Amino acid sequence: MAQHYPASQPGSRRHTLSVLVENRPGVLARIAGLFARRAFNINSLSVSPTERPDISRLTVTADVEEVPLEQIIKQLNKLLHVLKIVDLDSETTVERELVLIKVAADESNRSDVLEIVRLFRVNVVDVHPESLTIEATGANGKLDALLGLLGHYGIIELVRSGTVAMTRGPKALSEKVIGSEIKGR
């Protein structure tokens, strides 16, 4: 059966926020709590180190209307250890996500599943007589399309990493944060 993901709420659109924070315990909990208190569902959340060891990057995607989004950004800016927040523009941003999909694939349908793998230029990372585990990286639309096709064969298990994103071009978001601007020091 095909997996269907919830559509955006009427009047809202998908936003991707890139949030630079000090690399400290508890920062993620405070940010997620802020979204929860405002009753916004986070579609994906990814946290990772950056090119600077003292800074982590959170990439948050959520379906939000413009006015509540502005309020969330203002409240995020008030949090201790939050350094910079950018609502990324899809036109000037590279976004990717990783998904691992375990799909039912036996002798009767394995060649069909492998044909889909070939068409999408993704990788098989585990083979079992009754299943294949597939690794795919790409934009959300590509991954959703892949899941839609594989869903007909039976998705046994699925895990998605959450979106990671950065702006195109030579500049780094962390260039706008210098050591002396870090809050709380």
Backbone as CSV, one residue per row, in Angstrom:
resi,resn,N_x,N_y,N_z,CA_x,CA_y,CA_z,C_x,C_y,C_z
1,MET,0.833,-1.176,0.000,0.000,0.000,0.000,0.887,1.251,0.000
2,ALA,0.523,2.256,-0.757,1.314,3.483,-0.860,1.208,4.289,0.423
3,GLN,2.307,4.917,0.793,2.349,5.770,1.975,1.926,7.170,1.571
4,HIS,1.010,7.746,2.314,0.563,9.106,2.020,0.956,10.002,3.174
5,TYR,1.487,11.155,2.840,1.911,12.099,3.849,0.894,13.224,3.907
6,PRO,0.646,13.771,5.109,-0.386,14.790,5.247,-0.071,16.035,4.432
7,ALA,-1.112,16.589,3.867,-0.966,17.822,3.092,-0.878,19.008,4.046
8,SER,-0.438,20.120,3.516,-0.349,21.344,4.302,-1.727,21.776,4.758
9,GLN,-1.769,22.498,5.867,-3.012,23.092,6.334,-3.392,24.209,5.361
10,PRO,-4.699,24.479,5.184,-5.100,25.572,4.295,-4.475,26.888,4.750
11,GLY,-3.922,27.634,3.802,-3.317,28.925,4.106,-1.865,28.853,4.544
12,SER,-1.359,27.649,4.756,0.034,27.535,5.176,0.857,26.978,4.025
13,ARG,2.161,27.154,4.147,3.061,26.569,3.174,4.268,26.023,3.912
14,ARG,4.988,25.165,3.251,6.150,24.526,3.861,7.287,25.539,3.960
15,HIS,7.827,25.658,5.153,8.973,26.523,5.402,10.126,25.678,5.901
16,THR,11.322,26.039,5.487,12.533,25.405,5.982,13.341,26.471,6.706
17,LEU,13.519,26.259,8.003,14.299,27.182,8.816,15.670,26.590,9.075
18,SER,16.691,27.402,8.886,18.041,27.025,9.255,18.379,27.834,10.497
19,VAL,18.676,27.129,11.587,18.899,27.779,12.874,20.300,27.428,13.366
20,LEU,21.136,28.453,13.509,22.468,28.239,14.077,22.383,28.468,15.577
21,VAL,22.933,27.510,16.323,22.890,27.581,17.779,24.261,27.243,18.346
22,GLU,24.483,27.678,19.578,25.681,27.237,20.271,25.560,25.743,20.493
23,ASN,26.658,25.051,20.374,26.680,23.602,20.535,26.657,23.274,22.033
24,ARG,25.440,23.290,22.612,25.268,23.074,24.046,24.067,22.171,24.306
25,PRO,24.101,21.438,25.426,22.957,20.579,25.777,21.694,21.403,26.047
26,GLY,20.539,20.865,25.668,19.260,21.477,25.980,18.718,22.443,24.956
27,VAL,19.545,22.883,24.020,19.088,23.871,23.034,17.990,23.271,22.150
28,LEU,18.180,22.050,21.680,17.180,21.388,20.835,15.845,21.279,21.558
29,ALA,15.849,20.901,22.814,14.607,20.754,23.585,13.863,22.079,23.691
30,ARG,14.591,23.168,23.906,13.935,24.478,24.007,13.309,24.887,22.674
31,ILE,13.996,24.607,21.580,13.466,24.981,20.263,12.239,24.135,19.922
32,ALA,12.332,22.835,20.112,11.180,21.960,19.832,10.006,22.332,20.732
33,GLY,10.289,22.666,21.985,9.238,23.070,22.917,8.521,24.329,22.468
34,LEU,9.259,25.250,21.873,8.649,26.478,21.372,7.630,26.162,20.281
35,PHE,7.995,25.276,19.355,7.053,24.874,18.310,5.838,24.182,18.922
36,ALA,6.063,23.314,19.902,4.969,22.582,20.538,4.013,23.534,21.256
37,ARG,4.556,24.512,21.984,3.694,25.474,22.688,2.841,26.278,21.730
38,ARG,3.337,26.506,20.524,2.573,27.264,19.517,1.666,26.335,18.695
39,ALA,1.661,25.036,19.031,0.819,24.021,18.378,1.150,23.841,16.896
40,PHE,2.452,23.916,16.561,2.893,23.656,15.195,3.593,22.320,15.148
41,ASN,3.227,21.514,14.186,3.861,20.224,14.003,5.121,20.403,13.163
42,ILE,6.225,19.876,13.657,7.469,19.892,12.908,7.441,18.699,11.955
43,ASN,7.568,18.950,10.649,7.583,17.869,9.660,8.893,17.108,9.692
44,SER,9.997,17.828,9.803,11.291,17.168,9.939,12.227,18.070,10.721
45,LEU,13.170,17.422,11.389,14.128,18.128,12.213,15.450,17.401,12.105
46,SER,16.472,18.133,11.754,17.802,17.560,11.636,18.770,18.469,12.387
47,VAL,19.644,17.880,13.180,20.628,18.644,13.933,21.995,18.057,13.632
48,SER,22.962,18.942,13.390,24.304,18.448,13.088,25.343,19.506,13.400
49,PRO,26.604,19.074,13.526,27.687,20.047,13.691,27.856,20.853,12.404
50,THR,28.545,21.960,12.517,28.858,22.782,11.345,30.369,22.797,11.147
51,GLU,30.814,23.671,10.281,32.251,23.827,10.043,32.950,24.442,11.258
52,ARG,32.167,24.978,12.186,32.704,25.532,13.433,32.325,24.614,14.589
53,PRO,33.273,24.143,15.384,32.957,23.184,16.450,32.069,23.746,17.558
54,ASP,31.978,25.066,17.679,31.157,25.664,18.725,29.722,25.930,18.288
55,ILE,29.402,25.623,17.013,28.075,25.920,16.463,27.463,24.654,15.866
56,SER,26.161,24.442,16.135,25.377,23.381,15.488,24.318,24.029,14.616
57,ARG,23.867,23.274,13.634,22.803,23.754,12.738,21.589,22.859,12.905
58,LEU,20.452,23.491,13.154,19.181,22.793,13.148,18.475,23.161,11.854
59,THR,17.971,22.169,11.156,17.146,22.415,9.983,15.756,21.912,10.337
60,VAL,14.798,22.834,10.354,13.434,22.526,10.756,12.513,22.791,9.580
61,THR,11.674,21.805,9.228,10.641,22.058,8.222,9.283,21.934,8.900
62,ALA,8.406,22.877,8.556,7.062,22.894,9.132,6.123,23.603,8.168
63,ASP,4.855,23.202,8.208,3.819,23.890,7.444,3.231,24.964,8.343
64,VAL,3.525,26.230,8.001,3.161,27.349,8.855,2.717,28.509,7.983
65,GLU,1.744,29.294,8.476,1.370,30.530,7.803,2.427,31.592,8.093
66,GLU,2.473,32.638,7.275,3.518,33.660,7.379,3.525,34.374,8.732
67,VAL,2.372,34.846,9.212,2.340,35.627,10.455,2.777,34.797,11.661
68,PRO,2.237,33.593,11.872,2.745,32.797,12.999,4.236,32.464,12.853
69,LEU,4.708,32.295,11.633,6.124,32.007,11.419,6.979,33.170,11.906
70,GLU,6.576,34.381,11.595,7.310,35.559,12.062,7.366,35.587,13.584
71,GLN,6.265,35.226,14.238,6.233,35.198,15.701,7.176,34.133,16.248
72,ILE,7.198,32.959,15.615,8.093,31.891,16.050,9.548,32.332,15.903
73,ILE,9.879,32.968,14.779,11.255,33.424,14.558,11.649,34.453,15.620
74,LYS,10.745,35.378,15.939,11.045,36.374,16.977,11.279,35.695,18.320
75,GLN,10.447,34.696,18.643,10.614,33.994,19.921,11.889,33.141,19.926
76,LEU,12.217,32.533,18.796,13.467,31.771,18.713,14.672,32.676,18.926
77,ASN,14.617,33.876,18.345,15.722,34.826,18.497,15.945,35.233,19.952
78,LYS,14.921,35.135,20.778,15.040,35.497,22.192,15.666,34.383,23.027
79,LEU,15.704,33.155,22.494,16.240,32.037,23.256,17.751,32.155,23.408
80,LEU,18.201,31.838,24.607,19.622,31.800,24.887,20.277,30.747,24.005
81,HIS,21.418,31.029,23.470,22.231,30.132,22.651,21.769,30.035,21.199
82,VAL,20.708,30.747,20.795,20.316,30.804,19.380,21.074,31.972,18.760
83,LEU,21.807,31.691,17.673,22.699,32.691,17.079,22.143,33.336,15.823
84,LYS,21.491,32.555,14.975,21.019,33.068,13.684,19.897,32.176,13.180
85,ILE,18.857,32.786,12.605,17.734,32.040,12.030,17.464,32.588,10.637
86,VAL,17.335,31.671,9.680,17.012,32.078,8.313,15.888,31.185,7.804
87,ASP,14.834,31.816,7.268,13.774,31.085,6.559,14.286,30.931,5.135
88,LEU,14.717,29.723,4.788,15.369,29.494,3.495,14.370,29.566,2.350
89,ASP,14.776,30.226,1.284,13.977,30.350,0.067,14.266,29.142,-0.829
90,SER,13.236,28.418,-1.212,13.435,27.199,-2.002,14.140,27.457,-3.329
91,GLU,14.058,28.671,-3.851,14.709,29.002,-5.122,16.228,29.107,-4.985
92,THR,16.702,29.448,-3.795,18.139,29.670,-3.607,18.748,28.672,-2.611
93,THR,18.081,27.544,-2.443,18.492,26.569,-1.438,18.641,25.185,-2.041
94,VAL,19.620,24.448,-1.553,19.781,23.039,-1.881,19.263,22.263,-0.676
95,GLU,18.268,21.394,-0.904,17.695,20.573,0.164,17.826,19.110,-0.207
96,ARG,18.196,18.303,0.781,18.294,16.860,0.571,17.832,16.134,1.823
97,GLU,17.464,14.868,1.621,17.049,14.004,2.711,17.499,12.590,2.384
98,LEU,17.772,11.820,3.406,18.150,10.423,3.252,16.999,9.564,3.741
99,VAL,16.714,8.483,3.015,15.686,7.535,3.442,16.221,6.119,3.260
100,LEU,15.932,5.266,4.240,16.176,3.829,4.122,14.816,3.160,4.067
101,ILE,14.631,2.299,3.069,13.339,1.647,2.838,13.557,0.147,2.750
102,LYS,12.899,-0.580,3.618,12.918,-2.041,3.517,11.613,-2.439,2.834
103,VAL,11.746,-3.024,1.641,10.573,-3.346,0.828,10.513,-4.850,0.604
104,ALA,9.294,-5.373,0.626,9.093,-6.800,0.361,9.507,-7.084,-1.081
105,ALA,10.433,-8.021,-1.250,10.912,-8.357,-2.593,11.378,-9.807,-2.577
106,ASP,10.563,-10.668,-3.165,10.936,-12.080,-3.274,11.169,-12.391,-4.749
107,GLU,11.265,-13.672,-5.090,11.528,-14.066,-6.487,10.498,-13.502,-7.458
108,SER,9.259,-13.392,-7.009,8.179,-12.992,-7.917,8.217,-11.506,-8.301
109,ASN,8.784,-10.651,-7.451,8.740,-9.214,-7.769,10.095,-8.504,-7.661
110,ARG,11.149,-9.235,-7.315,12.462,-8.615,-7.101,12.936,-7.833,-8.328
111,SER,12.769,-8.379,-9.508,13.245,-7.670,-10.717,12.478,-6.371,-10.922
112,ASP,11.185,-6.339,-10.589,10.404,-5.098,-10.707,10.910,-4.032,-9.733
113,VAL,11.188,-4.456,-8.499,11.698,-3.519,-7.500,13.081,-3.013,-7.922
114,LEU,13.928,-3.896,-8.434,15.263,-3.481,-8.886,15.192,-2.522,-10.073
115,GLU,14.184,-2.662,-10.898,13.990,-1.725,-12.014,13.674,-0.324,-11.486
116,ILE,12.855,-0.235,-10.450,12.555,1.064,-9.823,13.825,1.649,-9.210
117,VAL,14.614,0.807,-8.552,15.884,1.235,-7.967,16.783,1.823,-9.057
118,ARG,16.847,1.149,-10.195,17.676,1.617,-11.309,17.157,2.949,-11.859
119,LEU,15.851,3.064,-12.051,15.270,4.294,-12.601,15.521,5.509,-11.699
120,PHE,15.461,5.292,-10.396,15.651,6.394,-9.455,17.116,6.620,-9.094
121,ARG,17.987,5.766,-9.610,19.426,5.867,-9.338,19.708,5.901,-7.835
122,VAL,19.113,4.929,-7.142,19.329,4.781,-5.704,20.059,3.462,-5.467
123,ASN,20.391,3.166,-4.226,21.235,2.019,-3.924,20.521,0.955,-3.106
124,VAL,20.815,-0.292,-3.405,20.398,-1.397,-2.562,21.533,-1.618,-1.567
125,VAL,21.211,-1.559,-0.265,22.255,-1.695,0.755,22.139,-2.999,1.534
126,ASP,21.064,-3.753,1.346,20.925,-5.057,1.975,19.985,-5.909,1.139
127,VAL,20.374,-7.172,0.974,19.562,-8.123,0.200,19.245,-9.310,1.090
128,HIS,17.993,-9.656,1.114,17.507,-10.827,1.849,16.574,-11.572,0.897
129,PRO,16.406,-12.879,1.054,15.516,-13.604,0.138,14.083,-13.056,0.074
130,GLU,13.649,-12.346,1.144,12.275,-11.835,1.166,12.182,-10.316,1.120
131,SER,13.334,-9.622,1.083,13.282,-8.159,1.102,14.547,-7.544,0.528
132,LEU,14.439,-6.259,0.198,15.577,-5.427,-0.188,15.532,-4.178,0.687
133,THR,16.691,-3.713,1.118,16.761,-2.430,1.803,17.426,-1.454,0.850
134,ILE,16.744,-0.341,0.644,17.149,0.647,-0.343,17.521,1.941,0.360
135,GLU,18.614,2.536,-0.092,19.062,3.835,0.404,18.858,4.847,-0.712
136,ALA,18.161,5.936,-0.390,17.929,6.975,-1.396,18.201,8.334,-0.768
137,THR,18.798,9.204,-1.550,19.061,10.578,-1.134,18.514,11.493,-2.209
138,GLY,17.851,12.562,-1.776,17.353,13.506,-2.763,16.376,14.489,-2.165
139,ALA,15.744,15.225,-3.049,14.722,16.179,-2.646,13.474,15.424,-2.201
140,ASN,12.664,16.063,-1.377,11.460,15.426,-0.843,10.555,14.857,-1.923
141,GLY,10.374,15.581,-3.023,9.503,15.119,-4.100,9.977,13.814,-4.709
142,LYS,11.284,13.703,-4.923,11.854,12.469,-5.478,11.618,11.308,-4.522
143,LEU,11.869,11.529,-3.241,11.701,10.457,-2.264,10.239,10.056,-2.115
144,ASP,9.340,11.026,-2.137,7.909,10.711,-2.073,7.469,9.889,-3.284
145,ALA,7.982,10.234,-4.471,7.647,9.481,-5.684,8.173,8.051,-5.596
146,LEU,9.402,7.894,-5.113,9.979,6.564,-4.930,9.135,5.744,-3.964
147,LEU,8.764,6.335,-2.835,7.939,5.632,-1.858,6.580,5.252,-2.433
148,GLY,6.027,6.117,-3.255,4.745,5.818,-3.888,4.813,4.574,-4.763
149,LEU,5.900,4.445,-5.522,6.053,3.269,-6.389,6.377,2.007,-5.596
150,LEU,7.250,2.130,-4.604,7.622,0.955,-3.816,6.490,0.496,-2.902
151,GLY,5.607,1.406,-2.558,4.480,1.076,-1.683,3.613,-0.046,-2.231
152,HIS,3.565,-0.190,-3.540,2.758,-1.244,-4.162,3.310,-2.636,-3.859
153,TYR,4.583,-2.716,-3.504,5.209,-4.007,-3.228,5.187,-4.341,-1.740
154,GLY,4.907,-3.342,-0.907,4.850,-3.538,0.530,6.079,-3.019,1.235
155,ILE,5.946,-1.850,1.833,7.042,-1.293,2.614,6.980,-1.916,4.003
156,ILE,8.047,-2.607,4.355,8.131,-3.298,5.639,8.561,-2.336,6.732
157,GLU,9.527,-1.496,6.396,10.069,-0.545,7.368,10.625,0.653,6.623
158,LEU,10.587,1.808,7.295,10.991,3.055,6.657,11.576,3.983,7.706
159,VAL,12.661,4.663,7.365,13.212,5.715,8.218,13.736,6.838,7.316
160,ARG,13.368,8.075,7.687,13.826,9.255,6.956,14.650,10.118,7.888
161,SER,15.692,10.715,7.347,16.626,11.493,8.162,16.092,12.858,8.543
162,GLY,15.195,13.402,7.770,14.816,14.801,7.905,15.626,15.622,6.916
163,THR,15.093,16.744,6.540,15.720,17.604,5.542,16.972,18.273,6.099
164,VAL,18.000,18.332,5.268,19.145,19.194,5.517,19.197,20.168,4.352
165,ALA,19.586,21.401,4.628,19.534,22.421,3.582,20.588,23.485,3.819
166,MET,21.018,24.099,2.717,21.895,25.271,2.782,21.682,26.104,1.526
167,THR,22.033,27.378,1.646,21.858,28.271,0.510,22.932,28.001,-0.534
168,ARG,22.592,28.300,-1.775,23.544,28.146,-2.878,24.577,29.276,-2.814
169,GLY,25.718,29.052,-3.432,26.731,30.097,-3.520,27.838,29.927,-2.493
170,PRO,28.792,30.874,-2.507,30.026,30.701,-1.728,29.940,31.085,-0.248
171,LYS,28.886,31.743,0.184,28.834,32.242,1.561,28.250,31.202,2.515
172,ALA,28.795,31.186,3.744,28.294,30.307,4.794,27.418,31.108,5.745
173,LEU,26.359,30.498,6.224,25.470,31.159,7.182,26.237,31.548,8.447
174,SER,27.199,30.725,8.840,27.962,30.997,10.067,28.904,32.196,9.920
175,GLU,29.135,32.680,8.697,29.973,33.876,8.516,29.359,35.084,9.202
176,LYS,28.035,35.049,9.361,27.335,36.183,9.989,27.394,36.119,11.500
177,VAL,28.019,35.056,12.041,28.128,34.893,13.490,29.617,34.894,13.830
178,ILE,30.036,35.909,14.550,31.431,35.919,14.983,31.473,35.625,16.474
179,GLY,32.584,35.184,16.963,32.703,34.760,18.356,32.199,35.753,19.377
180,SER,32.396,37.042,19.146,32.004,38.046,20.125,30.482,38.246,20.182
181,GLU,29.760,37.758,19.169,28.304,37.926,19.154,27.583,36.795,19.866
182,ILE,28.290,35.754,20.261,27.618,34.616,20.875,27.016,35.048,22.208
183,LYS,25.683,34.815,22.343,24.950,35.232,23.549,25.394,34.400,24.739
184,GLY,25.303,35.006,25.916,25.546,34.277,27.150,26.997,34.136,27.529
185,ARG,27.890,34.791,26.819,29.331,34.701,27.163,29.792,35.994,27.757
